[in-house]
């Protein structure tokens, strides 16, 4: 049996679940008369299906039910939406069940039999809390989105796509896989995904997968109890328990062993685990964000990464482009770093010469943004002046590319051709508007005009 009253916009949606039809009818009728948008289900299986469709604000469920009990239902509801408020009802003074329910994120409980006015009081309190929490969560997500936009510098098409993807995921709990070269900003984007989500006020736990010891994988992930093994002198919270209701960020997931992968996959599929040395099964609600500087598809192909885990992790994939593929972002990034260093030392606030910017935009940046930051800091220390000049940059940037020598080209032609291609691309993108093209390239209009002398100017008239 499942029942849904007509929905009125603005009314709080409540789902009531109980295998006792008479209780179900009494509670549903009462709450409907109080002005709530009430739905009902006779068991947990029906309730979960209904919850996916109607997205209730509050769920009131019995604990003891056949097929799917209230605790299992609570865990599954919280995995759908961590913000769902849950009240459990029980005819038993079972402290263990109540404690387990509270660990799962249950917001309140009622011992049967109870007065309907008491139920109304509990719902009123939750409704007020719900309204405040949703408002505050939205403010936090909006703030995180603004901070993300400030931190992820650049207006290239690739970065705009990434920003839009992160914002679109704000109301989703799906797993995310972020790939890209070292130093390209993957960790910053991972943090932004968490901060922009409904879990922003919950734990964000980072696992450095590259440093994990295979012999301690279970202890690190699941935790252990005192005396579980030699040296286990105290109870330990594992990464999964620390991240319950929040986000677990798996950094360098590409470096993990098959043993680690199988244990993560089991938790993702079942939502539960046992601490080392314990017989108690723990349920967790964790969102996984994984970061890799290598192609997991290639690792799947050579059988060093589990295909089933890859598909679980890669619900939404974000590919972070290397800096060399978005040189138009370099001027803004350089200025951002200059302003960052000037916060601690105002004497480091400087401008950047057109020539220095051009050299940086032509460089390949094998270390990406991390390398660019270090070089800007170095230039400000060595230069000690109000303008960052080519002489303040290291030789690998100011000299012709070593690639030219490796290919047998010892002239400046390779660099010049690259620069010419960038100018042509900018002019094409801006439909020949030189002022816009100069802004796109991060150089002055005067510099652009000077460089155009190499071309047949008639081509751009």
Secondary structure, 3 states (H helix, E strand, C coil): CEEECCCCCCCCEEEEECCCHHHHHHHHHHHHHCCCEEEEECCHHHHHHHHHHHCCCEEEEECCCCCCCHHHHHHHHHHHCCCCEEEEEECCCCHHHHHHHHHCCCCEEEECCCCHHHHHHHHHHHHHHHHHHHHHHHHHHHHHHHHHHHHCCCCCHHHHHHHHHHHHCCCCCCCEEEECCCCCCHHHHHHHHHHCCCCCCCCEEEEEHHHCCHHHHHHHHHEECCCCCCCCCCCEECHHHHCCCCEEEEECHHHCCHHHHHHHHHHHHHCEEECECCCCEEECCCEEEEEECCCHHHHHHCCCCCHHHHHHHCCEEEECCCHHHCHHHHHHHHHHHHHHHHHHCHHHCCEECHHHHHHHHHCCCCCHHHHHHHHHHHHHHHHCCCEECHHHCCHHHHCCCHHHHHCCCCCCHHHHHHHHHHHHHHHHHCCCCHHHHHHHHCCCHHHHHHHHHHCCHHHHC
